[in-house]
Amino acid sequence: MKTLHNSKVLLSVMLACYALVGCSPTVKIEPPDKPIVINLNVKIEHEIKIKVDKELDQLLSDDELF
Amino acid sequence: MKSKLLVLFAALLLSFNAFAISLQDAKAQGLVGEQLNGYLGVVKSSAEAKSVVSSVNAKRKAHYEKIAKKNSITVSDVAKLAAEKAIQATKKGHYIQNKSGKWVKK
């Protein structure tokens, strides 16, 4: 009687496992239909500022100019 | 003829030297000061101050234009950045322009 009960439990656990595996979510990745736009304006502006900063420092070291 | 030319040359050289007070001297004497627009300004009106201001500003403008062109930004943007730096770098006791455009000693 006990073995029968055990096999019943085993069966239901197995069934539950199957059900869980069957329900595993699928992840779908779709490419966007629009082109990907990354705005880099901020970085470029920053780079220019640093460059200008350097050049101005050179100018400021000139005694005849500043 | 030759001596006349020599005299003329010497006179030109002397007059040029008499007029050309150095920028650092002009600053120290309080004749000129840093403006908010990145250029030098006359604090005490005199021929010396004016000549220093015009010659220095012409040189500055040329440099600003070069930097502006190289980085494709406007000359006034370069001048504004230069003004900030120049005012910051001004020594104590030299003149700078305050926000309302008046000359103050730093």
Backbone of each chain as nested JSON, in Angstrom:
{
  "chains": [
    {"id": "A", "residues": [
      {"number": 1, "name": "MET", "atoms": {"N": [0.847, -1.214, 0.0], "CA": [0.0, 0.0, 0.0], "C": [0.87, 1.247, 0.0]}},
      {"number": 2, "name": "LYS", "atoms": {"N": [1.97, 1.163, 0.794], "CA": [2.84, 2.334, 0.893], "C": [3.557, 2.6, -0.429]}},
      {"number": 3, "name": "THR", "atoms": {"N": [3.984, 1.524, -1.095], "CA": [4.694, 1.697, -2.357], "C": [3.772, 2.308, -3.382]}},
      {"number": 4, "name": "LEU", "atoms": {"N": [2.508, 1.917, -3.338], "CA": [1.548, 2.493, -4.273], "C": [1.423, 3.996, -4.029]}},
      {"number": 5, "name": "HIS", "atoms": {"N": [1.371, 4.371, -2.759], "CA": [1.251, 5.796, -2.408], "C": [2.467, 6.559, -2.902]}},
      {"number": 6, "name": "ASN", "atoms": {"N": [3.656, 5.926, -2.679], "CA": [4.898, 6.571, -3.113], "C": [4.922, 6.792, -4.616]}},
      {"number": 7, "name": "SER", "atoms": {"N": [4.512, 5.777, -5.357], "CA": [4.544, 5.917, -6.812], "C": [3.56, 6.979, -7.251]}},
      {"number": 8, "name": "LYS", "atoms": {"N": [2.485, 7.148, -6.519], "CA": [1.498, 8.193, -6.857], "C": [2.121, 9.573, -6.675]}},
      {"number": 9, "name": "VAL", "atoms": {"N": [2.83, 9.683, -5.554], "CA": [3.497, 10.966, -5.288], "C": [4.515, 11.26, -6.368]}},
      {"number": 10, "name": "LEU", "atoms": {"N": [5.286, 10.213, -6.688], "CA": [6.324, 10.366, -7.706], "C": [5.708, 10.808, -9.028]}},
      {"number": 11, "name": "LEU", "atoms": {"N": [4.615, 10.185, -9.365], "CA": [3.956, 10.494, -10.636], "C": [3.489, 11.94, -10.655]}},
      {"number": 12, "name": "SER", "atoms": {"N": [2.896, 12.353, -9.544], "CA": [2.376, 13.73, -9.544], "C": [3.521, 14.754, -9.589]}},
      {"number": 13, "name": "VAL", "atoms": {"N": [4.636, 14.433, -8.915], "CA": [5.784, 15.343, -8.965], "C": [6.302, 15.44, -10.383]}},
      {"number": 14, "name": "MET", "atoms": {"N": [6.385, 14.266, -11.045], "CA": [6.869, 14.26, -12.421], "C": [5.954, 15.072, -13.324]}},
      {"number": 15, "name": "LEU", "atoms": {"N": [4.686, 14.893, -13.093], "CA": [3.71, 15.625, -13.911], "C": [3.865, 17.131, -13.709]}},
      {"number": 16, "name": "ALA", "atoms": {"N": [4.052, 17.48, -12.442], "CA": [4.219, 18.906, -12.121], "C": [5.461, 19.451, -12.822]}},
      {"number": 17, "name": "CYS", "atoms": {"N": [6.542, 18.643, -12.805], "CA": [7.773, 19.057, -13.475], "C": [7.528, 19.277, -14.953]}},
      {"number": 18, "name": "TYR", "atoms": {"N": [6.863, 18.335, -15.565], "CA": [6.574, 18.476, -16.999], "C": [5.804, 19.757, -17.268]}},
      {"number": 19, "name": "ALA", "atoms": {"N": [4.799, 19.958, -16.391], "CA": [3.951, 21.137, -16.596], "C": [4.799, 22.406, -16.493]}},
      {"number": 20, "name": "LEU", "atoms": {"N": [5.705, 22.424, -15.515], "CA": [6.552, 23.603, -15.322], "C": [7.456, 23.832, -16.528]}},
      {"number": 21, "name": "VAL", "atoms": {"N": [8.068, 22.725, -16.985], "CA": [8.965, 22.854, -18.127], "C": [8.185, 23.326, -19.35]}},
      {"number": 22, "name": "GLY", "atoms": {"N": [7.017, 22.785, -19.481], "CA": [6.179, 23.169, -20.619], "C": [5.82, 24.634, -20.604]}},
      {"number": 23, "name": "CYS", "atoms": {"N": [5.758, 25.2, -19.418], "CA": [5.359, 26.599, -19.314], "C": [6.525, 27.563, -19.286]}},
      {"number": 24, "name": "SER", "atoms": {"N": [7.752, 27.061, -19.498], "CA": [8.895, 27.985, -19.42], "C": [8.718, 29.101, -20.457]}},
      {"number": 25, "name": "PRO", "atoms": {"N": [8.919, 30.335, -20.02], "CA": [8.613, 31.458, -20.919], "C": [9.618, 31.537, -22.076]}},
      {"number": 26, "name": "THR", "atoms": {"N": [9.138, 31.932, -23.19], "CA": [10.039, 32.111, -24.33], "C": [10.375, 33.59, -24.442]}},
      {"number": 27, "name": "VAL", "atoms": {"N": [11.649, 33.879, -24.644], "CA": [12.077, 35.277, -24.809], "C": [12.34, 35.516, -26.282]}},
      {"number": 28, "name": "LYS", "atoms": {"N": [11.653, 36.498, -26.779], "CA": [11.801, 36.779, -28.208], "C": [12.484, 38.14, -28.366]}},
      {"number": 29, "name": "ILE", "atoms": {"N": [13.495, 38.17, -29.167], "CA": [14.144, 39.463, -29.424], "C": [13.857, 39.878, -30.851]}},
      {"number": 30, "name": "GLU", "atoms": {"N": [13.245, 41.034, -30.94], "CA": [12.931, 41.517, -32.286], "C": [13.758, 42.761, -32.589]}},
      {"number": 31, "name": "PRO", "atoms": {"N": [14.352, 42.828, -33.747], "CA": [15.068, 44.062, -34.086], "C": [14.077, 45.197, -34.302]}},
      {"number": 32, "name": "PRO", "atoms": {"N": [14.422, 46.404, -33.857], "CA": [13.496, 47.519, -34.053], "C": [13.385, 47.87, -35.537]}},
      {"number": 33, "name": "ASP", "atoms": {"N": [12.218, 48.31, -35.913], "CA": [12.036, 48.633, -37.337], "C": [12.658, 49.985, -37.679]}},
      {"number": 34, "name": "LYS", "atoms": {"N": [12.859, 50.837, -36.625], "CA": [13.482, 52.141, -36.88], "C": [14.986, 52.029, -36.627]}},
      {"number": 35, "name": "PRO", "atoms": {"N": [15.78, 52.815, -37.307], "CA": [17.22, 52.778, -37.034], "C": [17.512, 53.271, -35.623]}},
      {"number": 36, "name": "ILE", "atoms": {"N": [18.537, 52.731, -35.032], "CA": [18.903, 53.127, -33.669], "C": [19.702, 54.421, -33.733]}},
      {"number": 37, "name": "VAL", "atoms": {"N": [19.228, 55.443, -33.038], "CA": [19.908, 56.743, -33.051], "C": [20.504, 56.991, -31.676]}},
      {"number": 38, "name": "ILE", "atoms": {"N": [21.812, 57.225, -31.655], "CA": [22.464, 57.569, -30.394], "C": [22.983, 58.99, -30.509]}},
      {"number": 39, "name": "ASN", "atoms": {"N": [22.561, 59.805, -29.59], "CA": [22.935, 61.218, -29.668], "C": [24.25, 61.466, -28.936]}},
      {"number": 40, "name": "LEU", "atoms": {"N": [25.269, 61.873, -29.702], "CA": [26.59, 62.085, -29.116], "C": [26.976, 63.553, -29.023]}},
      {"number": 41, "name": "ASN", "atoms": {"N": [25.989, 64.418, -29.21], "CA": [26.293, 65.858, -29.219], "C": [26.993, 66.317, -27.954]}},
      {"number": 42, "name": "VAL", "atoms": {"N": [26.534, 65.807, -26.84], "CA": [27.071, 66.25, -25.556], "C": [28.565, 65.962, -25.476]}},
      {"number": 43, "name": "LYS", "atoms": {"N": [28.912, 64.755, -25.912], "CA": [30.31, 64.343, -25.825], "C": [31.187, 65.208, -26.728]}},
      {"number": 44, "name": "ILE", "atoms": {"N": [30.715, 65.44, -27.928], "CA": [31.5, 66.244, -28.871], "C": [31.694, 67.646, -28.318]}},
      {"number": 45, "name": "GLU", "atoms": {"N": [30.607, 68.208, -27.784], "CA": [30.697, 69.554, -27.227], "C": [31.746, 69.603, -26.114]}},
      {"number": 46, "name": "HIS", "atoms": {"N": [31.718, 68.555, -25.314], "CA": [32.644, 68.477, -24.193], "C": [34.08, 68.418, -24.688]}},
      {"number": 47, "name": "GLU", "atoms": {"N": [34.282, 67.606, -25.724], "CA": [35.626, 67.46, -26.271], "C": [36.142, 68.785, -26.809]}},
      {"number": 48, "name": "ILE", "atoms": {"N": [35.274, 69.507, -27.507], "CA": [35.67, 70.808, -28.057], "C": [36.044, 71.745, -26.928]}},
      {"number": 49, "name": "LYS", "atoms": {"N": [35.241, 71.714, -25.873], "CA": [35.501, 72.616, -24.759], "C": [36.871, 72.334, -24.133]}},
      {"number": 50, "name": "ILE", "atoms": {"N": [37.181, 71.068, -23.993], "CA": [38.479, 70.712, -23.415], "C": [39.611, 71.158, -24.325]}},
      {"number": 51, "name": "LYS", "atoms": {"N": [39.404, 70.97, -25.637], "CA": [40.443, 71.357, -26.6], "C": [40.656, 72.867, -26.582]}},
      {"number": 52, "name": "VAL", "atoms": {"N": [39.538, 73.601, -26.596], "CA": [39.634, 75.061, -26.584], "C": [40.282, 75.533, -25.292]}},
      {"number": 53, "name": "ASP", "atoms": {"N": [39.92, 74.864, -24.218], "CA": [40.488, 75.194, -22.914], "C": [42.016, 75.113, -22.938]}},
      {"number": 54, "name": "LYS", "atoms": {"N": [42.5, 74.055, -23.533], "CA": [43.938, 73.841, -23.619], "C": [44.592, 74.941, -24.451]}},
      {"number": 55, "name": "GLU", "atoms": {"N": [43.967, 75.227, -25.576], "CA": [44.555, 76.24, -26.461], "C": [44.533, 77.617, -25.803]}},
      {"number": 56, "name": "LEU", "atoms": {"N": [43.468, 77.881, -25.046], "CA": [43.394, 79.177, -24.367], "C": [44.44, 79.271, -23.255]}},
      {"number": 57, "name": "ASP", "atoms": {"N": [44.684, 78.149, -22.6], "CA": [45.727, 78.157, -21.569], "C": [47.067, 78.536, -22.161]}},
      {"number": 58, "name": "GLN", "atoms": {"N": [47.305, 78.027, -23.368], "CA": [48.548, 78.39, -24.054], "C": [48.588, 79.886, -24.348]}},
      {"number": 59, "name": "LEU", "atoms": {"N": [47.454, 80.402, -24.793], "CA": [47.386, 81.838, -25.101], "C": [47.644, 82.663, -23.846]}},
      {"number": 60, "name": "LEU", "atoms": {"N": [47.033, 82.235, -22.741], "CA": [47.135, 83.024, -21.511], "C": [48.551, 83.059, -20.947]}},
      {"number": 61, "name": "SER", "atoms": {"N": [49.349, 82.085, -21.357], "CA": [50.722, 82.094, -20.858], "C": [51.592, 83.077, -21.638]}},
      {"number": 62, "name": "ASP", "atoms": {"N": [51.038, 83.659, -22.703], "CA": [51.787, 84.63, -23.502], "C": [51.678, 86.019, -22.859]}},
      {"number": 63, "name": "ASP", "atoms": {"N": [52.802, 86.543, -22.421], "CA": [52.815, 87.825, -21.703], "C": [52.375, 88.999, -22.566]}},
      {"number": 64, "name": "GLU", "atoms": {"N": [52.517, 88.843, -23.879], "CA": [52.153, 89.963, -24.746], "C": [50.665, 89.986, -25.046]}},
      {"number": 65, "name": "LEU", "atoms": {"N": [49.985, 88.911, -24.677], "CA": [48.556, 88.823, -24.992], "C": [47.678, 89.011, -23.76]}},
      {"number": 66, "name": "PHE", "atoms": {"N": [48.129, 88.469, -22.639], "CA": [47.3, 88.546, -21.429], "C": [48.108, 89.03, -20.225]}}
    ]},
    {"id": "B", "residues": [
      {"number": 1, "name": "MET", "atoms": {"N": [72.0, 111.988, -47.942], "CA": [70.808, 111.165, -48.198], "C": [70.779, 109.964, -47.246]}},
      {"number": 2, "name": "LYS", "atoms": {"N": [71.943, 109.349, -47.176], "CA": [72.025, 108.154, -46.344], "C": [71.821, 108.501, -44.861]}},
      {"number": 3, "name": "SER", "atoms": {"N": [72.45, 109.608, -44.439], "CA": [72.335, 109.997, -43.034], "C": [70.9, 110.406, -42.707]}},
      {"number": 4, "name": "LYS", "atoms": {"N": [70.252, 111.032, -43.662], "CA": [68.853, 111.439, -43.451], "C": [67.96, 110.227, -43.209]}},
      {"number": 5, "name": "LEU", "atoms": {"N": [68.195, 109.228, -44.025], "CA": [67.426, 107.993, -43.883], "C": [67.664, 107.359, -42.522]}},
      {"number": 6, "name": "LEU", "atoms": {"N": [68.92, 107.411, -42.13], "CA": [69.305, 106.836, -40.844], "C": [68.591, 107.555, -39.707]}},
      {"number": 7, "name": "VAL", "atoms": {"N": [68.573, 108.872, -39.804], "CA": [67.91, 109.684, -38.777], "C": [66.428, 109.366, -38.727]}},
      {"number": 8, "name": "LEU", "atoms": {"N": [65.838, 109.259, -39.9], "CA": [64.414, 108.945, -39.983], "C": [64.128, 107.587, -39.332]}},
      {"number": 9, "name": "PHE", "atoms": {"N": [64.977, 106.656, -39.661], "CA": [64.811, 105.302, -39.121], "C": [64.928, 105.314, -37.595]}},
      {"number": 10, "name": "ALA", "atoms": {"N": [65.948, 106.031, -37.124], "CA": [66.161, 106.105, -35.679], "C": [64.989, 106.786, -34.992]}},
      {"number": 11, "name": "ALA", "atoms": {"N": [64.493, 107.83, -35.624], "CA": [63.371, 108.575, -35.046], "C": [62.135, 107.676, -34.952]}},
      {"number": 12, "name": "LEU", "atoms": {"N": [61.911, 106.925, -36.021], "CA": [60.769, 106.007, -36.051], "C": [60.889, 104.975, -34.935]}},
      {"number": 13, "name": "LEU", "atoms": {"N": [62.084, 104.449, -34.807], "CA": [62.339, 103.419, -33.806], "C": [62.089, 103.977, -32.41]}},
      {"number": 14, "name": "LEU", "atoms": {"N": [62.612, 105.191, -32.187], "CA": [62.479, 105.818, -30.87], "C": [61.024, 106.117, -30.545]}},
      {"number": 15, "name": "SER", "atoms": {"N": [60.324, 106.684, -31.516], "CA": [58.936, 107.058, -31.265], "C": [58.104, 105.811, -31.0]}},
      {"number": 16, "name": "PHE", "atoms": {"N": [58.444, 104.76, -31.735], "CA": [57.725, 103.502, -31.553], "C": [57.951, 102.986, -30.133]}},
      {"number": 17, "name": "ASN", "atoms": {"N": [59.212, 103.049, -29.716], "CA": [59.542, 102.565, -28.387], "C": [58.884, 103.404, -27.293]}},
      {"number": 18, "name": "ALA", "atoms": {"N": [58.855, 104.706, -27.516], "CA": [58.271, 105.588, -26.515], "C": [56.779, 105.293, -26.349]}},
      {"number": 19, "name": "PHE", "atoms": {"N": [56.159, 104.911, -27.443], "CA": [54.728, 104.671, -27.424], "C": [54.393, 103.295, -26.854]}},
      {"number": 20, "name": "ALA", "atoms": {"N": [55.305, 102.371, -27.129], "CA": [54.96, 100.997, -26.829], "C": [55.323, 100.637, -25.397]}},
      {"number": 21, "name": "ILE", "atoms": {"N": [54.447, 100.915, -24.497], "CA": [54.576, 100.464, -23.118], "C": [54.104, 99.004, -23.116]}},
      {"number": 22, "name": "SER", "atoms": {"N": [54.754, 98.181, -22.33], "CA": [54.393, 96.756, -22.398], "C": [53.048, 96.515, -21.719]}},
      {"number": 23, "name": "LEU", "atoms": {"N": [52.436, 95.435, -22.135], "CA": [51.108, 95.103, -21.591], "C": [51.172, 94.919, -20.077]}},
      {"number": 24, "name": "GLN", "atoms": {"N": [52.22, 94.232, -19.629], "CA": [52.317, 93.964, -18.189], "C": [52.492, 95.265, -17.396]}},
      {"number": 25, "name": "ASP", "atoms": {"N": [53.279, 96.224, -17.988], "CA": [53.436, 97.528, -17.332], "C": [52.101, 98.268, -17.272]}},
      {"number": 26, "name": "ALA", "atoms": {"N": [51.39, 98.218, -18.385], "CA": [50.107, 98.918, -18.454], "C": [49.122, 98.365, -17.432]}},
      {"number": 27, "name": "LYS", "atoms": {"N": [49.17, 97.053, -17.261], "CA": [48.291, 96.414, -16.267], "C": [48.695, 96.864, -14.861]}},
      {"number": 28, "name": "ALA", "atoms": {"N": [50.014, 96.836, -14.609], "CA": [50.509, 97.17, -13.279], "C": [50.218, 98.631, -12.931]}},
      {"number": 29, "name": "GLN", "atoms": {"N": [50.243, 99.485, -13.954], "CA": [49.984, 100.899, -13.703], "C": [48.488, 101.217, -13.659]}},
      {"number": 30, "name": "GLY", "atoms": {"N": [47.682, 100.218, -13.887], "CA": [46.236, 100.422, -13.833], "C": [45.682, 101.172, -15.021]}},
      {"number": 31, "name": "LEU", "atoms": {"N": [46.401, 101.119, -16.14], "CA": [45.914, 101.818, -17.341], "C": [44.884, 100.982, -18.08]}},
      {"number": 32, "name": "VAL", "atoms": {"N": [45.082, 99.667, -18.022], "CA": [44.19, 98.773, -18.765], "C": [43.69, 97.661, -17.858]}},
      {"number": 33, "name": "GLY", "atoms": {"N": [42.606, 97.016, -18.277], "CA": [42.056, 95.913, -17.497], "C": [41.356, 94.904, -18.377]}},
      {"number": 34, "name": "GLU", "atoms": {"N": [41.015, 93.763, -17.764], "CA": [40.332, 92.702, -18.508], "C": [38.829, 92.963, -18.563]}},
      {"number": 35, "name": "GLN", "atoms": {"N": [38.298, 92.929, -19.775], "CA": [36.852, 93.087, -19.931], "C": [36.162, 91.725, -19.904]}},
      {"number": 36, "name": "LEU", "atoms": {"N": [34.827, 91.783, -19.853], "CA": [34.048, 90.544, -19.792], "C": [33.955, 89.856, -21.15]}},
      {"number": 37, "name": "ASN", "atoms": {"N": [34.323, 90.565, -22.208], "CA": [34.167, 89.996, -23.549], "C": [35.442, 89.337, -24.075]}},
      {"number": 38, "name": "GLY", "atoms": {"N": [36.451, 89.212, -23.205], "CA": [37.665, 88.54, -23.646], "C": [38.695, 89.466, -24.252]}},
      {"number": 39, "name": "TYR", "atoms": {"N": [38.401, 90.764, -24.238], "CA": [39.365, 91.716, -24.777], "C": [39.802, 92.695, -23.685]}},
      {"number": 40, "name": "LEU", "atoms": {"N": [40.91, 93.378, -23.991], "CA": [41.448, 94.347, -23.057], "C": [40.653, 95.657, -23.161]}},
      {"number": 41, "name": "GLY", "atoms": {"N": [40.537, 96.385, -22.041], "CA": [39.829, 97.658, -22.072], "C": [40.667, 98.762, -21.456]}},
      {"number": 42, "name": "VAL", "atoms": {"N": [40.371, 99.996, -21.854], "CA": [41.082, 101.155, -21.302], "C": [40.447, 101.527, -19.965]}},
      {"number": 43, "name": "VAL", "atoms": {"N": [41.25, 101.581, -18.918], "CA": [40.737, 102.004, -17.614], "C": [40.966, 103.5, -17.439]}},
      {"number": 44, "name": "LYS", "atoms": {"N": [42.248, 103.906, -17.606], "CA": [42.574, 105.329, -17.548], "C": [42.903, 105.771, -18.957]}},
      {"number": 45, "name": "SER", "atoms": {"N": [42.093, 106.679, -19.459], "CA": [42.259, 107.057, -20.861], "C": [43.57, 107.806, -21.073]}},
      {"number": 46, "name": "SER", "atoms": {"N": [44.404, 107.243, -21.947], "CA": [45.637, 107.912, -22.344], "C": [46.089, 107.298, -23.657]}},
      {"number": 47, "name": "ALA", "atoms": {"N": [47.004, 108.014, -24.33], "CA": [47.469, 107.524, -25.626], "C": [48.149, 106.168, -25.472]}},
      {"number": 48, "name": "GLU", "atoms": {"N": [48.912, 106.045, -24.393], "CA": [49.618, 104.785, -24.157], "C": [48.633, 103.638, -23.977]}},
      {"number": 49, "name": "ALA", "atoms": {"N": [47.664, 103.863, -23.109], "CA": [46.68, 102.817, -22.833], "C": [45.963, 102.404, -24.11]}},
      {"number": 50, "name": "LYS", "atoms": {"N": [45.577, 103.428, -24.901], "CA": [44.83, 103.125, -26.125], "C": [45.666, 102.307, -27.093]}},
      {"number": 51, "name": "SER", "atoms": {"N": [46.939, 102.657, -27.194], "CA": [47.77, 101.932, -28.157], "C": [47.991, 100.488, -27.71]}},
      {"number": 52, "name": "VAL", "atoms": {"N": [48.173, 100.306, -26.418], "CA": [48.346, 98.94, -25.912], "C": [47.079, 98.13, -26.169]}},
      {"number": 53, "name": "VAL", "atoms": {"N": [45.936, 98.725, -25.827], "CA": [44.663, 98.024, -25.979], "C": [44.435, 97.624, -27.43]}},
      {"number": 54, "name": "SER", "atoms": {"N": [44.677, 98.564, -28.355], "CA": [44.355, 98.23, -29.739], "C": [45.312, 97.182, -30.299]}},
      {"number": 55, "name": "SER", "atoms": {"N": [46.583, 97.267, -29.918], "CA": [47.509, 96.281, -30.491], "C": [47.302, 94.901, -29.875]}},
      {"number": 56, "name": "VAL", "atoms": {"N": [47.065, 94.878, -28.557], "CA": [46.856, 93.578, -27.907], "C": [45.551, 92.947, -28.375]}},
      {"number": 57, "name": "ASN", "atoms": {"N": [44.513, 93.76, -28.486], "CA": [43.226, 93.207, -28.9], "C": [43.263, 92.673, -30.328]}},
      {"number": 58, "name": "ALA", "atoms": {"N": [44.031, 93.334, -31.185], "CA": [44.15, 92.837, -32.561], "C": [44.803, 91.456, -32.556]}},
      {"number": 59, "name": "LYS", "atoms": {"N": [45.831, 91.317, -31.724], "CA": [46.523, 90.017, -31.643], "C": [45.598, 88.961, -31.055]}},
      {"number": 60, "name": "ARG", "atoms": {"N": [44.886, 89.358, -29.995], "CA": [43.965, 88.408, -29.365], "C": [42.917, 87.933, -30.356]}},
      {"number": 61, "name": "LYS", "atoms": {"N": [42.374, 88.902, -31.105], "CA": [41.304, 88.56, -32.037], "C": [41.794, 87.544, -33.066]}},
      {"number": 62, "name": "ALA", "atoms": {"N": [43.01, 87.774, -33.55], "CA": [43.571, 86.853, -34.538], "C": [43.668, 85.439, -33.958]}},
      {"number": 63, "name": "HIS", "atoms": {"N": [44.106, 85.372, -32.702], "CA": [44.23, 84.051, -32.07], "C": [42.866, 83.415, -31.822]}},
      {"number": 64, "name": "TYR", "atoms": {"N": [41.917, 84.224, -31.368], "CA": [40.563, 83.707, -31.14], "C": [39.986, 83.137, -32.436]}},
      {"number": 65, "name": "GLU", "atoms": {"N": [40.213, 83.886, -33.503], "CA": [39.652, 83.446, -34.794], "C": [40.269, 82.123, -35.226]}},
      {"number": 66, "name": "LYS", "atoms": {"N": [41.541, 81.986, -34.964], "CA": [42.221, 80.748, -35.34], "C": [41.64, 79.57, -34.557]}},
      {"number": 67, "name": "ILE", "atoms": {"N": [41.477, 79.762, -33.244], "CA": [40.942, 78.687, -32.396], "C": [39.501, 78.373, -32.792]}},
      {"number": 68, "name": "ALA", "atoms": {"N": [38.722, 79.421, -33.053], "CA": [37.316, 79.236, -33.416], "C": [37.203, 78.428, -34.704]}},
      {"number": 69, "name": "LYS", "atoms": {"N": [38.035, 78.766, -35.658], "CA": [37.978, 78.092, -36.948], "C": [38.393, 76.63, -36.8]}},
      {"number": 70, "name": "LYS", "atoms": {"N": [39.42, 76.401, -36.013], "CA": [39.96, 75.06, -35.837], "C": [38.919, 74.148, -35.195]}},
      {"number": 71, "name": "ASN", "atoms": {"N": [38.11, 74.696, -34.274], "CA": [37.142, 73.875, -33.549], "C": [35.718, 74.085, -34.036]}},
      {"number": 72, "name": "SER", "atoms": {"N": [35.591, 74.812, -35.116], "CA": [34.298, 75.175, -35.703], "C": [33.273, 75.63, -34.661]}},
      {"number": 73, "name": "ILE", "atoms": {"N": [33.662, 76.602, -33.871], "CA": [32.736, 77.32, -32.996], "C": [32.889, 78.813, -33.274]}},
      {"number": 74, "name": "THR", "atoms": {"N": [32.027, 79.619, -32.677], "CA": [32.08, 81.039, -33.009], "C": [33.198, 81.74, -32.234]}},
      {"number": 75, "name": "VAL", "atoms": {"N": [33.641, 82.868, -32.816], "CA": [34.715, 83.641, -32.199], "C": [34.271, 84.171, -30.84]}},
      {"number": 76, "name": "SER", "atoms": {"N": [32.986, 84.544, -30.749], "CA": [32.509, 85.108, -29.48], "C": [32.483, 84.048, -28.377]}},
      {"number": 77, "name": "ASP", "atoms": {"N": [32.238, 82.801, -28.76], "CA": [32.292, 81.717, -27.767], "C": [33.705, 81.558, -27.227]}},
      {"number": 78, "name": "VAL", "atoms": {"N": [34.66, 81.591, -28.142], "CA": [36.062, 81.479, -27.726], "C": [36.422, 82.654, -26.821]}},
      {"number": 79, "name": "ALA", "atoms": {"N": [35.989, 83.848, -27.227], "CA": [36.318, 85.057, -26.462], "C": [35.721, 84.984, -25.06]}},
      {"number": 80, "name": "LYS", "atoms": {"N": [34.504, 84.443, -24.992], "CA": [33.842, 84.352, -23.687], "C": [34.601, 83.414, -22.751]}},
      {"number": 81, "name": "LEU", "atoms": {"N": [35.013, 82.28, -23.296], "CA": [35.8, 81.334, -22.49], "C": [37.121, 81.965, -22.072]}},
      {"number": 82, "name": "ALA", "atoms": {"N": [37.702, 82.712, -23.0], "CA": [38.973, 83.377, -22.709], "C": [38.795, 84.409, -21.6]}},
      {"number": 83, "name": "ALA", "atoms": {"N": [37.67, 85.119, -21.641], "CA": [37.398, 86.146, -20.631], "C": [37.371, 85.529, -19.236]}},
      {"number": 84, "name": "GLU", "atoms": {"N": [36.669, 84.389, -19.122], "CA": [36.598, 83.725, -17.821], "C": [37.987, 83.408, -17.292]}},
      {"number": 85, "name": "LYS", "atoms": {"N": [38.793, 82.847, -18.197], "CA": [40.144, 82.454, -17.785], "C": [40.994, 83.666, -17.464]}},
      {"number": 86, "name": "ALA", "atoms": {"N": [40.886, 84.684, -18.304], "CA": [41.731, 85.868, -18.127], "C": [41.403, 86.579, -16.818]}},
      {"number": 87, "name": "ILE", "atoms": {"N": [40.11, 86.671, -16.524], "CA": [39.707, 87.351, -15.293], "C": [40.16, 86.542, -14.082]}},
      {"number": 88, "name": "GLN", "atoms": {"N": [40.068, 85.227, -14.226], "CA": [40.521, 84.363, -13.136], "C": [42.031, 84.497, -12.921]}},
      {"number": 89, "name": "ALA", "atoms": {"N": [42.748, 84.669, -14.023], "CA": [44.208, 84.693, -13.944], "C": [44.755, 86.078, -13.598]}},
      {"number": 90, "name": "THR", "atoms": {"N": [43.866, 87.075, -13.577], "CA": [44.334, 88.434, -13.289], "C": [44.908, 88.515, -11.873]}},
      {"number": 91, "name": "LYS", "atoms": {"N": [46.047, 89.206, -11.793], "CA": [46.695, 89.326, -10.476], "C": [45.93, 90.291, -9.585]}},
      {"number": 92, "name": "LYS", "atoms": {"N": [46.118, 90.153, -8.295], "CA": [45.485, 91.065, -7.332], "C": [46.005, 92.477, -7.547]}},
      {"number": 93, "name": "GLY", "atoms": {"N": [45.11, 93.455, -7.505], "CA": [45.529, 94.836, -7.685], "C": [45.375, 95.321, -9.114]}},
      {"number": 94, "name": "HIS", "atoms": {"N": [45.211, 94.382, -10.062], "CA": [44.966, 94.765, -11.447], "C": [43.465, 94.902, -11.681]}},
      {"number": 95, "name": "TYR", "atoms": {"N": [43.129, 95.639, -12.745], "CA": [41.712, 95.933, -12.955], "C": [40.981, 94.848, -13.749]}},
      {"number": 96, "name": "ILE", "atoms": {"N": [39.762, 94.565, -13.293], "CA": [38.856, 93.721, -14.081], "C": [37.479, 94.375, -14.103]}},
      {"number": 97, "name": "GLN", "atoms": {"N": [36.697, 93.975, -15.09], "CA": [35.354, 94.512, -15.213], "C": [34.393, 93.631, -14.41]}},
      {"number": 98, "name": "ASN", "atoms": {"N": [33.527, 94.254, -13.619], "CA": [32.549, 93.434, -12.897], "C": [31.302, 93.234, -13.754]}},
      {"number": 99, "name": "LYS", "atoms": {"N": [30.309, 92.532, -13.193], "CA": [29.14, 92.14, -13.993], "C": [28.409, 93.337, -14.583]}},
      {"number": 100, "name": "SER", "atoms": {"N": [28.44, 94.472, -13.875], "CA": [27.712, 95.628, -14.401], "C": [28.591, 96.48, -15.32]}},
      {"number": 101, "name": "GLY", "atoms": {"N": [29.795, 96.006, -15.593], "CA": [30.636, 96.697, -16.568], "C": [31.545, 97.755, -15.975]}},
      {"number": 102, "name": "LYS", "atoms": {"N": [31.585, 97.824, -14.655], "CA": [32.442, 98.828, -14.012], "C": [33.819, 98.251, -13.71]}},
      {"number": 103, "name": "TRP", "atoms": {"N": [34.834, 99.134, -13.701], "CA": [36.198, 98.682, -13.405], "C": [36.394, 98.543, -11.902]}},
      {"number": 104, "name": "VAL", "atoms": {"N": [36.861, 97.371, -11.498], "CA": [37.169, 97.172, -10.085], "C": [38.549, 96.538, -9.97]}},
      {"number": 105, "name": "LYS", "atoms": {"N": [39.203, 96.829, -8.829], "CA": [40.491, 96.192, -8.576], "C": [40.247, 94.812, -8.025]}},
      {"number": 106, "name": "LYS", "atoms": {"N": [40.97, 93.847, -8.575], "CA": [40.776, 92.489, -8.093], "C": [41.439, 92.316, -6.733]}}
    ]}
  ]
}
